[in-house]
Amino acid sequence: IVIDLGKVKWMNSSGLGILMSALTTCKGAGGVLKIAKVTEKVESLLMITQLTKIFHNYDSVEKAVASYDV
């Protein structure tokens, strides 16, 4: 699954919780969740919360999709 965050201007703790829940659900089903086109403010939030260590982040949806081993 690739989540395109390109139009997300900001995110609060609820948004982070939803991302974490999606990541956990995806991993539990044997999948990989990746995020793409993260805006500057959201990237800053992910860095502060150290979630950049957990999420695979890509410049574009196409690059994220291409990174899957199929």
PyMOL Python script that loads the backbone (N, CA, C, O; Angstrom):
from pymol import cmd

cmd.read_pdbstr("""\
ATOM      1  N   ILE A   1       0.849  -1.176   0.000  1.00  0.00           N
ATOM      2  CA  ILE A   1       0.000   0.000   0.000  1.00  0.00           C
ATOM      3  C   ILE A   1       0.891   1.235   0.000  1.00  0.00           C
ATOM      4  O   ILE A   1       1.872   1.308   0.740  1.00  0.00           O
ATOM      5  N   VAL A   2       0.538   2.201  -0.837  1.00  0.00           N
ATOM      6  CA  VAL A   2       1.237   3.486  -0.861  1.00  0.00           C
ATOM      7  C   VAL A   2       0.222   4.571  -0.507  1.00  0.00           C
ATOM      8  O   VAL A   2      -0.839   4.669  -1.123  1.00  0.00           O
ATOM      9  N   ILE A   3       0.558   5.379   0.487  1.00  0.00           N
ATOM     10  CA  ILE A   3      -0.291   6.501   0.871  1.00  0.00           C
ATOM     11  C   ILE A   3       0.349   7.779   0.349  1.00  0.00           C
ATOM     12  O   ILE A   3       1.484   8.105   0.696  1.00  0.00           O
ATOM     13  N   ASP A   4      -0.393   8.499  -0.491  1.00  0.00           N
ATOM     14  CA  ASP A   4       0.073   9.758  -1.074  1.00  0.00           C
ATOM     15  C   ASP A   4      -0.283  10.895  -0.116  1.00  0.00           C
ATOM     16  O   ASP A   4      -1.457  11.216   0.068  1.00  0.00           O
ATOM     17  N   LEU A   5       0.739  11.499   0.491  1.00  0.00           N
ATOM     18  CA  LEU A   5       0.523  12.583   1.447  1.00  0.00           C
ATOM     19  C   LEU A   5       0.797  13.956   0.836  1.00  0.00           C
ATOM     20  O   LEU A   5       0.959  14.938   1.560  1.00  0.00           O
ATOM     21  N   GLY A   6       0.848  14.025  -0.477  1.00  0.00           N
ATOM     22  CA  GLY A   6       1.206  15.250  -1.174  1.00  0.00           C
ATOM     23  C   GLY A   6       0.316  16.449  -0.898  1.00  0.00           C
ATOM     24  O   GLY A   6       0.776  17.587  -0.990  1.00  0.00           O
ATOM     25  N   LYS A   7      -0.940  16.223  -0.564  1.00  0.00           N
ATOM     26  CA  LYS A   7      -1.852  17.341  -0.310  1.00  0.00           C
ATOM     27  C   LYS A   7      -2.150  17.524   1.177  1.00  0.00           C
ATOM     28  O   LYS A   7      -3.016  18.315   1.551  1.00  0.00           O
ATOM     29  N   VAL A   8      -1.432  16.795   2.013  1.00  0.00           N
ATOM     30  CA  VAL A   8      -1.624  16.919   3.459  1.00  0.00           C
ATOM     31  C   VAL A   8      -0.758  18.067   3.962  1.00  0.00           C
ATOM     32  O   VAL A   8       0.469  17.970   3.970  1.00  0.00           O
ATOM     33  N   LYS A   9      -1.393  19.140   4.377  1.00  0.00           N
ATOM     34  CA  LYS A   9      -0.658  20.336   4.802  1.00  0.00           C
ATOM     35  C   LYS A   9      -0.145  20.215   6.230  1.00  0.00           C
ATOM     36  O   LYS A   9       0.928  20.733   6.541  1.00  0.00           O
ATOM     37  N   TRP A  10      -0.885  19.547   7.099  1.00  0.00           N
ATOM     38  CA  TRP A  10      -0.449  19.317   8.465  1.00  0.00           C
ATOM     39  C   TRP A  10      -1.140  18.071   8.993  1.00  0.00           C
ATOM     40  O   TRP A  10      -2.099  17.586   8.393  1.00  0.00           O
ATOM     41  N   MET A  11      -0.653  17.552  10.121  1.00  0.00           N
ATOM     42  CA  MET A  11      -1.211  16.342  10.699  1.00  0.00           C
ATOM     43  C   MET A  11      -1.089  16.442  12.217  1.00  0.00           C
ATOM     44  O   MET A  11      -0.064  16.882  12.739  1.00  0.00           O
ATOM     45  N   ASN A  12      -2.140  16.031  12.917  1.00  0.00           N
ATOM     46  CA  ASN A  12      -2.094  16.031  14.375  1.00  0.00           C
ATOM     47  C   ASN A  12      -1.891  14.602  14.885  1.00  0.00           C
ATOM     48  O   ASN A  12      -1.644  13.689  14.097  1.00  0.00           O
ATOM     49  N   SER A  13      -1.994  14.413  16.188  1.00  0.00           N
ATOM     50  CA  SER A  13      -1.748  13.093  16.764  1.00  0.00           C
ATOM     51  C   SER A  13      -2.752  12.051  16.268  1.00  0.00           C
ATOM     52  O   SER A  13      -2.418  10.869  16.176  1.00  0.00           O
ATOM     53  N   SER A  14      -3.963  12.471  15.952  1.00  0.00           N
ATOM     54  CA  SER A  14      -4.957  11.527  15.415  1.00  0.00           C
ATOM     55  C   SER A  14      -4.519  11.000  14.057  1.00  0.00           C
ATOM     56  O   SER A  14      -4.643   9.808  13.775  1.00  0.00           O
ATOM     57  N   GLY A  15      -4.005  11.894  13.218  1.00  0.00           N
ATOM     58  CA  GLY A  15      -3.498  11.479  11.909  1.00  0.00           C
ATOM     59  C   GLY A  15      -2.325  10.530  12.037  1.00  0.00           C
ATOM     60  O   GLY A  15      -2.239   9.539  11.313  1.00  0.00           O
ATOM     61  N   LEU A  16      -1.416  10.832  12.962  1.00  0.00           N
ATOM     62  CA  LEU A  16      -0.278   9.935  13.201  1.00  0.00           C
ATOM     63  C   LEU A  16      -0.762   8.577  13.690  1.00  0.00           C
ATOM     64  O   LEU A  16      -0.233   7.538  13.295  1.00  0.00           O
ATOM     65  N   GLY A  17      -1.770   8.595  14.552  1.00  0.00           N
ATOM     66  CA  GLY A  17      -2.329   7.342  15.058  1.00  0.00           C
ATOM     67  C   GLY A  17      -2.931   6.501  13.947  1.00  0.00           C
ATOM     68  O   GLY A  17      -2.783   5.279  13.940  1.00  0.00           O
ATOM     69  N   ILE A  18      -3.605   7.145  13.014  1.00  0.00           N
ATOM     70  CA  ILE A  18      -4.192   6.427  11.878  1.00  0.00           C
ATOM     71  C   ILE A  18      -3.092   5.822  11.008  1.00  0.00           C
ATOM     72  O   ILE A  18      -3.204   4.676  10.572  1.00  0.00           O
ATOM     73  N   LEU A  19      -2.032   6.587  10.758  1.00  0.00           N
ATOM     74  CA  LEU A  19      -0.906   6.050   9.978  1.00  0.00           C
ATOM     75  C   LEU A  19      -0.283   4.845  10.674  1.00  0.00           C
ATOM     76  O   LEU A  19       0.017   3.838  10.033  1.00  0.00           O
ATOM     77  N   MET A  20      -0.087   4.953  11.995  1.00  0.00           N
ATOM     78  CA  MET A  20       0.505   3.847  12.752  1.00  0.00           C
ATOM     79  C   MET A  20      -0.404   2.619  12.728  1.00  0.00           C
ATOM     80  O   MET A  20       0.073   1.493  12.593  1.00  0.00           O
ATOM     81  N   SER A  21      -1.704   2.837  12.858  1.00  0.00           N
ATOM     82  CA  SER A  21      -2.663   1.736  12.809  1.00  0.00           C
ATOM     83  C   SER A  21      -2.646   1.058  11.444  1.00  0.00           C
ATOM     84  O   SER A  21      -2.682  -0.169  11.351  1.00  0.00           O
ATOM     85  N   ALA A  22      -2.591   1.864  10.385  1.00  0.00           N
ATOM     86  CA  ALA A  22      -2.524   1.309   9.026  1.00  0.00           C
ATOM     87  C   ALA A  22      -1.240   0.508   8.840  1.00  0.00           C
ATOM     88  O   ALA A  22      -1.256  -0.560   8.228  1.00  0.00           O
ATOM     89  N   LEU A  23      -0.133   1.018   9.365  1.00  0.00           N
ATOM     90  CA  LEU A  23       1.145   0.318   9.264  1.00  0.00           C
ATOM     91  C   LEU A  23       1.083  -1.022   9.985  1.00  0.00           C
ATOM     92  O   LEU A  23       1.516  -2.040   9.447  1.00  0.00           O
ATOM     93  N   THR A  24       0.547  -1.024  11.195  1.00  0.00           N
ATOM     94  CA  THR A  24       0.433  -2.250  11.988  1.00  0.00           C
ATOM     95  C   THR A  24      -0.469  -3.269  11.300  1.00  0.00           C
ATOM     96  O   THR A  24      -0.135  -4.452  11.232  1.00  0.00           O
ATOM     97  N   THR A  25      -1.606  -2.812  10.791  1.00  0.00           N
ATOM     98  CA  THR A  25      -2.539  -3.699  10.095  1.00  0.00           C
ATOM     99  C   THR A  25      -1.898  -4.284   8.845  1.00  0.00           C
ATOM    100  O   THR A  25      -2.017  -5.480   8.576  1.00  0.00           O
ATOM    101  N   CYS A  26      -1.227  -3.443   8.093  1.00  0.00           N
ATOM    102  CA  CYS A  26      -0.577  -3.875   6.858  1.00  0.00           C
ATOM    103  C   CYS A  26       0.503  -4.920   7.149  1.00  0.00           C
ATOM    104  O   CYS A  26       0.565  -5.957   6.489  1.00  0.00           O
ATOM    105  N   LYS A  27       1.350  -4.640   8.137  1.00  0.00           N
ATOM    106  CA  LYS A  27       2.411  -5.587   8.503  1.00  0.00           C
ATOM    107  C   LYS A  27       1.821  -6.899   9.000  1.00  0.00           C
ATOM    108  O   LYS A  27       2.334  -7.974   8.688  1.00  0.00           O
ATOM    109  N   GLY A  28       0.741  -6.809   9.775  1.00  0.00           N
ATOM    110  CA  GLY A  28       0.083  -8.002  10.299  1.00  0.00           C
ATOM    111  C   GLY A  28      -0.460  -8.902   9.206  1.00  0.00           C
ATOM    112  O   GLY A  28      -0.576 -10.115   9.386  1.00  0.00           O
ATOM    113  N   ALA A  29      -0.791  -8.305   8.075  1.00  0.00           N
ATOM    114  CA  ALA A  29      -1.314  -9.066   6.937  1.00  0.00           C
ATOM    115  C   ALA A  29      -0.197  -9.467   5.972  1.00  0.00           C
ATOM    116  O   ALA A  29      -0.459 -10.012   4.900  1.00  0.00           O
ATOM    117  N   GLY A  30       1.055  -9.191   6.365  1.00  0.00           N
ATOM    118  CA  GLY A  30       2.186  -9.560   5.513  1.00  0.00           C
ATOM    119  C   GLY A  30       2.519  -8.535   4.448  1.00  0.00           C
ATOM    120  O   GLY A  30       3.273  -8.830   3.521  1.00  0.00           O
ATOM    121  N   GLY A  31       1.974  -7.345   4.564  1.00  0.00           N
ATOM    122  CA  GLY A  31       2.210  -6.307   3.565  1.00  0.00           C
ATOM    123  C   GLY A  31       3.224  -5.273   4.018  1.00  0.00           C
ATOM    124  O   GLY A  31       3.779  -5.352   5.114  1.00  0.00           O
ATOM    125  N   VAL A  32       3.451  -4.306   3.149  1.00  0.00           N
ATOM    126  CA  VAL A  32       4.370  -3.206   3.435  1.00  0.00           C
ATOM    127  C   VAL A  32       3.657  -1.902   3.101  1.00  0.00           C
ATOM    128  O   VAL A  32       3.117  -1.739   2.007  1.00  0.00           O
ATOM    129  N   LEU A  33       3.663  -0.983   4.050  1.00  0.00           N
ATOM    130  CA  LEU A  33       3.058   0.328   3.848  1.00  0.00           C
ATOM    131  C   LEU A  33       4.156   1.338   3.565  1.00  0.00           C
ATOM    132  O   LEU A  33       5.156   1.395   4.282  1.00  0.00           O
ATOM    133  N   LYS A  34       3.970   2.135   2.521  1.00  0.00           N
ATOM    134  CA  LYS A  34       4.937   3.169   2.159  1.00  0.00           C
ATOM    135  C   LYS A  34       4.196   4.486   2.018  1.00  0.00           C
ATOM    136  O   LYS A  34       3.016   4.514   1.667  1.00  0.00           O
ATOM    137  N   ILE A  35       4.901   5.582   2.296  1.00  0.00           N
ATOM    138  CA  ILE A  35       4.296   6.897   2.129  1.00  0.00           C
ATOM    139  C   ILE A  35       5.056   7.663   1.057  1.00  0.00           C
ATOM    140  O   ILE A  35       6.258   7.477   0.868  1.00  0.00           O
ATOM    141  N   ALA A  36       4.331   8.526   0.361  1.00  0.00           N
ATOM    142  CA  ALA A  36       4.934   9.257  -0.757  1.00  0.00           C
ATOM    143  C   ALA A  36       4.538  10.722  -0.712  1.00  0.00           C
ATOM    144  O   ALA A  36       3.494  11.091  -0.173  1.00  0.00           O
ATOM    145  N   LYS A  37       5.407  11.553  -1.298  1.00  0.00           N
ATOM    146  CA  LYS A  37       5.151  12.983  -1.478  1.00  0.00           C
ATOM    147  C   LYS A  37       4.833  13.691  -0.164  1.00  0.00           C
ATOM    148  O   LYS A  37       3.920  14.514  -0.097  1.00  0.00           O
ATOM    149  N   VAL A  38       5.590  13.366   0.873  1.00  0.00           N
ATOM    150  CA  VAL A  38       5.362  13.954   2.190  1.00  0.00           C
ATOM    151  C   VAL A  38       5.726  15.439   2.159  1.00  0.00           C
ATOM    152  O   VAL A  38       6.820  15.808   1.732  1.00  0.00           O
ATOM    153  N   THR A  39       4.812  16.276   2.607  1.00  0.00           N
ATOM    154  CA  THR A  39       5.053  17.719   2.625  1.00  0.00           C
ATOM    155  C   THR A  39       6.039  18.080   3.738  1.00  0.00           C
ATOM    156  O   THR A  39       6.291  17.293   4.650  1.00  0.00           O
ATOM    157  N   GLU A  40       6.579  19.274   3.638  1.00  0.00           N
ATOM    158  CA  GLU A  40       7.613  19.729   4.576  1.00  0.00           C
ATOM    159  C   GLU A  40       7.142  19.700   6.035  1.00  0.00           C
ATOM    160  O   GLU A  40       7.873  19.240   6.912  1.00  0.00           O
ATOM    161  N   LYS A  41       5.941  20.184   6.293  1.00  0.00           N
ATOM    162  CA  LYS A  41       5.424  20.216   7.668  1.00  0.00           C
ATOM    163  C   LYS A  41       5.197  18.816   8.217  1.00  0.00           C
ATOM    164  O   LYS A  41       5.508  18.545   9.377  1.00  0.00           O
ATOM    165  N   VAL A  42       4.662  17.935   7.401  1.00  0.00           N
ATOM    166  CA  VAL A  42       4.427  16.562   7.843  1.00  0.00           C
ATOM    167  C   VAL A  42       5.763  15.845   8.038  1.00  0.00           C
ATOM    168  O   VAL A  42       5.922  15.081   8.990  1.00  0.00           O
ATOM    169  N   GLU A  43       6.718  16.084   7.148  1.00  0.00           N
ATOM    170  CA  GLU A  43       8.056  15.497   7.291  1.00  0.00           C
ATOM    171  C   GLU A  43       8.683  15.941   8.613  1.00  0.00           C
ATOM    172  O   GLU A  43       9.303  15.136   9.307  1.00  0.00           O
ATOM    173  N   SER A  44       8.526  17.206   8.957  1.00  0.00           N
ATOM    174  CA  SER A  44       9.049  17.734  10.216  1.00  0.00           C
ATOM    175  C   SER A  44       8.422  17.009  11.406  1.00  0.00           C
ATOM    176  O   SER A  44       9.116  16.648  12.356  1.00  0.00           O
ATOM    177  N   LEU A  45       7.116  16.800  11.348  1.00  0.00           N
ATOM    178  CA  LEU A  45       6.417  16.084  12.412  1.00  0.00           C
ATOM    179  C   LEU A  45       6.908  14.642  12.512  1.00  0.00           C
ATOM    180  O   LEU A  45       7.121  14.133  13.612  1.00  0.00           O
ATOM    181  N   LEU A  46       7.085  13.986  11.371  1.00  0.00           N
ATOM    182  CA  LEU A  46       7.582  12.605  11.372  1.00  0.00           C
ATOM    183  C   LEU A  46       8.994  12.533  11.945  1.00  0.00           C
ATOM    184  O   LEU A  46       9.343  11.565  12.621  1.00  0.00           O
ATOM    185  N   MET A  47       9.796  13.541  11.681  1.00  0.00           N
ATOM    186  CA  MET A  47      11.157  13.572  12.213  1.00  0.00           C
ATOM    187  C   MET A  47      11.141  13.793  13.729  1.00  0.00           C
ATOM    188  O   MET A  47      11.864  13.117  14.461  1.00  0.00           O
ATOM    189  N   ILE A  48      10.326  14.729  14.198  1.00  0.00           N
ATOM    190  CA  ILE A  48      10.234  15.015  15.637  1.00  0.00           C
ATOM    191  C   ILE A  48       9.786  13.778  16.409  1.00  0.00           C
ATOM    192  O   ILE A  48      10.289  13.504  17.498  1.00  0.00           O
ATOM    193  N   THR A  49       8.851  13.043  15.848  1.00  0.00           N
ATOM    194  CA  THR A  49       8.317  11.846  16.505  1.00  0.00           C
ATOM    195  C   THR A  49       9.133  10.596  16.185  1.00  0.00           C
ATOM    196  O   THR A  49       8.798   9.500  16.634  1.00  0.00           O
ATOM    197  N   GLN A  50      10.183  10.759  15.425  1.00  0.00           N
ATOM    198  CA  GLN A  50      11.092   9.686  15.006  1.00  0.00           C
ATOM    199  C   GLN A  50      10.396   8.602  14.187  1.00  0.00           C
ATOM    200  O   GLN A  50      10.863   7.464  14.131  1.00  0.00           O
ATOM    201  N   LEU A  51       9.288   8.953  13.556  1.00  0.00           N
ATOM    202  CA  LEU A  51       8.579   7.992  12.715  1.00  0.00           C
ATOM    203  C   LEU A  51       9.226   7.846  11.338  1.00  0.00           C
ATOM    204  O   LEU A  51       8.847   6.966  10.565  1.00  0.00           O
ATOM    205  N   THR A  52      10.196   8.702  11.030  1.00  0.00           N
ATOM    206  CA  THR A  52      10.934   8.541   9.769  1.00  0.00           C
ATOM    207  C   THR A  52      11.745   7.250   9.795  1.00  0.00           C
ATOM    208  O   THR A  52      12.149   6.748   8.746  1.00  0.00           O
ATOM    209  N   LYS A  53      11.984   6.711  10.993  1.00  0.00           N
ATOM    210  CA  LYS A  53      12.716   5.446  11.131  1.00  0.00           C
ATOM    211  C   LYS A  53      11.814   4.250  10.831  1.00  0.00           C
ATOM    212  O   LYS A  53      12.300   3.150  10.564  1.00  0.00           O
ATOM    213  N   ILE A  54      10.514   4.468  10.876  1.00  0.00           N
ATOM    214  CA  ILE A  54       9.546   3.378  10.720  1.00  0.00           C
ATOM    215  C   ILE A  54       8.933   3.330   9.323  1.00  0.00           C
ATOM    216  O   ILE A  54       8.732   2.253   8.762  1.00  0.00           O
ATOM    217  N   PHE A  55       8.638   4.503   8.767  1.00  0.00           N
ATOM    218  CA  PHE A  55       7.959   4.562   7.474  1.00  0.00           C
ATOM    219  C   PHE A  55       8.943   4.638   6.315  1.00  0.00           C
ATOM    220  O   PHE A  55       9.956   5.334   6.392  1.00  0.00           O
ATOM    221  N   HIS A  56       8.638   3.917   5.242  1.00  0.00           N
ATOM    222  CA  HIS A  56       9.383   4.029   3.988  1.00  0.00           C
ATOM    223  C   HIS A  56       8.798   5.242   3.265  1.00  0.00           C
ATOM    224  O   HIS A  56       7.614   5.246   2.930  1.00  0.00           O
ATOM    225  N   ASN A  57       9.608   6.262   3.021  1.00  0.00           N
ATOM    226  CA  ASN A  57       9.141   7.514   2.435  1.00  0.00           C
ATOM    227  C   ASN A  57       9.768   7.719   1.057  1.00  0.00           C
ATOM    228  O   ASN A  57      10.980   7.575   0.895  1.00  0.00           O
ATOM    229  N   TYR A  58       8.937   8.058   0.060  1.00  0.00           N
ATOM    230  CA  TYR A  58       9.410   8.229  -1.317  1.00  0.00           C
ATOM    231  C   TYR A  58       8.970   9.575  -1.877  1.00  0.00           C
ATOM    232  O   TYR A  58       7.948  10.126  -1.467  1.00  0.00           O
ATOM    233  N   ASP A  59       9.748  10.096  -2.812  1.00  0.00           N
ATOM    234  CA  ASP A  59       9.455  11.388  -3.441  1.00  0.00           C
ATOM    235  C   ASP A  59       8.192  11.363  -4.295  1.00  0.00           C
ATOM    236  O   ASP A  59       7.531  12.389  -4.460  1.00  0.00           O
ATOM    237  N   SER A  60       7.857  10.201  -4.834  1.00  0.00           N
ATOM    238  CA  SER A  60       6.672  10.097  -5.690  1.00  0.00           C
ATOM    239  C   SER A  60       5.991   8.749  -5.474  1.00  0.00           C
ATOM    240  O   SER A  60       6.601   7.791  -5.000  1.00  0.00           O
ATOM    241  N   VAL A  61       4.722   8.703  -5.830  1.00  0.00           N
ATOM    242  CA  VAL A  61       3.969   7.450  -5.746  1.00  0.00           C
ATOM    243  C   VAL A  61       4.593   6.420  -6.679  1.00  0.00           C
ATOM    244  O   VAL A  61       4.692   5.242  -6.338  1.00  0.00           O
ATOM    245  N   GLU A  62       5.013   6.870  -7.857  1.00  0.00           N
ATOM    246  CA  GLU A  62       5.609   5.959  -8.842  1.00  0.00           C
ATOM    247  C   GLU A  62       6.871   5.298  -8.293  1.00  0.00           C
ATOM    248  O   GLU A  62       7.073   4.098  -8.479  1.00  0.00           O
ATOM    249  N   LYS A  63       7.721   6.073  -7.617  1.00  0.00           N
ATOM    250  CA  LYS A  63       8.946   5.511  -7.027  1.00  0.00           C
ATOM    251  C   LYS A  63       8.611   4.533  -5.905  1.00  0.00           C
ATOM    252  O   LYS A  63       9.276   3.509  -5.752  1.00  0.00           O
ATOM    253  N   ALA A  64       7.591   4.844  -5.128  1.00  0.00           N
ATOM    254  CA  ALA A  64       7.174   3.947  -4.048  1.00  0.00           C
ATOM    255  C   ALA A  64       6.673   2.624  -4.613  1.00  0.00           C
ATOM    256  O   ALA A  64       7.041   1.557  -4.123  1.00  0.00           O
ATOM    257  N   VAL A  65       5.839   2.693  -5.636  1.00  0.00           N
ATOM    258  CA  VAL A  65       5.305   1.479  -6.267  1.00  0.00           C
ATOM    259  C   VAL A  65       6.434   0.664  -6.893  1.00  0.00           C
ATOM    260  O   VAL A  65       6.465  -0.560  -6.762  1.00  0.00           O
ATOM    261  N   ALA A  66       7.358   1.340  -7.571  1.00  0.00           N
ATOM    262  CA  ALA A  66       8.471   0.649  -8.229  1.00  0.00           C
ATOM    263  C   ALA A  66       9.397  -0.034  -7.228  1.00  0.00           C
ATOM    264  O   ALA A  66      10.121  -0.960  -7.594  1.00  0.00           O
ATOM    265  N   SER A  67       9.385   0.408  -5.972  1.00  0.00           N
ATOM    266  CA  SER A  67      10.288  -0.164  -4.973  1.00  0.00           C
ATOM    267  C   SER A  67       9.818  -1.516  -4.441  1.00  0.00           C
ATOM    268  O   SER A  67      10.581  -2.211  -3.770  1.00  0.00           O
ATOM    269  N   TYR A  68       8.584  -1.894  -4.728  1.00  0.00           N
ATOM    270  CA  TYR A  68       8.081  -3.193  -4.281  1.00  0.00           C
ATOM    271  C   TYR A  68       8.725  -4.311  -5.085  1.00  0.00           C
ATOM    272  O   TYR A  68       8.937  -4.188  -6.292  1.00  0.00           O
ATOM    273  N   ASP A  69       9.034  -5.408  -4.392  1.00  0.00           N
ATOM    274  CA  ASP A  69       9.572  -6.595  -5.065  1.00  0.00           C
ATOM    275  C   ASP A  69       8.401  -7.455  -5.520  1.00  0.00           C
ATOM    276  O   ASP A  69       7.759  -8.122  -4.708  1.00  0.00           O
ATOM    277  N   VAL A  70       8.126  -7.437  -6.820  1.00  0.00           N
ATOM    278  CA  VAL A  70       7.020  -8.225  -7.363  1.00  0.00           C
ATOM    279  C   VAL A  70       7.511  -9.207  -8.367  1.00  0.00           C
ATOM    280  O   VAL A  70       6.718  -9.960  -8.932  1.00  0.00           O
TER     281      VAL A  70
END
""", "prot")
cmd.dss("prot")
cmd.show_as("cartoon", "prot")
cmd.util.cbc("prot")
cmd.orient("prot")
